[in-house]
Amino acid sequence: MAGRVAIGKAVGLAFGLLSLLFLPLIQGDNILFGIGILVISVLMGATVGMLGVFDEHPVFDFKMSWCVRGALVGLLFGLAVVLLGYDQLETILSSHIFQNLGLKSPFWAIVDFVFLGMLIDYLATKFAGQGENLPAD
């Protein structure tokens, strides 16, 4: 499980650093929002890594592949980011870079976090395993 968590935190850190790097180009002065995205991304990576122990849902008894598990975690973390940083995301989407894309609602950020969760879980599953396939040492 430690390998999954390390991979998840590394991918989350890379995404968070990229957002921290590009946020001043888009929004300008709000560095605290970028640091928040960095922290949330690393925590999401660690959560996805830890949840890789479960390859079946413990209550509803259905198979949870990497895409389902990562998407659900990304959905929850993305919803938290949107609800807590709605005004900052509105400012970002009103910048000149996003004006022609048609993205008016900050809730589009949830889609980004869903794909990030799926990417993290895919890489963690590919390189460290999942469920009963995790190494025991």
N, C-alpha and C positions, 0 to 999 in steps of 0.2 A: 504494500500500500504506500510505502514511503516513496517509491519510484513514481507512482501515479501523482501523488501530491507534489513532488518536485517538478514534474513535467507540467502539471497544471499551474503551479505558481510561476514557473518560468514563462509560459505562454501568456499568462495574465500580466506578468510584469512587462513583457515585450509590448503587448497591446497598450497597457497603461502608459508606458514611456513614449510610445508613438503618439498617443492622444495628448500627452503633456507637451510633446514637442510641437505638434501642429495646432494646438489650441490657441496659442498667442497669434498665429497667423490669421485665424478666423475671428476670434472674439476680442482679443486684445489684452485687457488688464486683469481678468479674473483667473488668477493662478490657483486659487483654493479649489475651484471646481475641478481643475485638471488633476490636482493632488487627490481629490476625492475619487475621481474616476480611476486613478492609479491604484488606490487602496481597494476599491470595490473589485477591480479586475483581478488583483492578486487573491483576494478572499474568495472570489468566484472560482478561480483556478484550484485553490485548495479544497473548496467544497466539492467541486466536480471530481477531484482526485479521490477524496474520501468516499464519495458515494459509489465509486467503482467497485466497491466490495459487493454491492448488490447487483446481481444480474437478473434477479426476479423481484417483483414488487412484494414486500413482505406481508402486505395485507390483502391486496386484490389479486395476487397470484397470476401476474402476467409477466412475460419476458420483457425486460428493459434493456434494449440495445444501447449502444453509445449515442445514437442520434436522439432517442427518446429521453434518456437521462440528461444529456447535455442541453437539449432544448428546454426541458422543464426548469433546470437550474438557471439557464440564461434568461428565461421568461421571468422568473421571480426576481432575479437581480436587476434586470432591465426595468421592470416595473418599479422597483424601489428607486432606481436612479431617476426615472422620469417623474415620479411623484415628489421626490425630494428636490430635484433640480429643474423643475418645469420652466421657471423664468429664464434660467441660464440657457437651457436648450432652445427656448423660443428665440433668444438673442442670437444664438449660433445659427439657427435655421433662417433667420432674417438677413444674414450676411450675404454679400454679393456672390459668394461661391455657390450657395444653395438656392438662389432665387429662381434659376431656370429649371431646376429639377422637379419642381412641383411638390416638394416635401414641406408642407405647412405645419403639420402637427408634430409636436415633440415625441409623441408616442411611436414614431418611426424608429426611435432609438432602441425600442424593445427588440425589433427585428435584428439589429446589429448584435445585441447581446445574446439572442437566440443562436445566431450563427457562430458567435464567439464561443458559447458553451458547447456547441456541437464540435467545433474545431478542437477545443481543449480535450473533450472526452474522446474524440477520435484518436488524437495523438497519444493520449495517456493509455488508451486501450491497445493501440498498435505496438507501443514500445514497452508497456509494463503489464499488460494483461488486465483481466477483470474477473470478478467473482471467484469461482473455484480455481481459475487458472493463474491467480496471483501466486508468486513464489512465497513459500512459507518461511524462508530464512531471513 
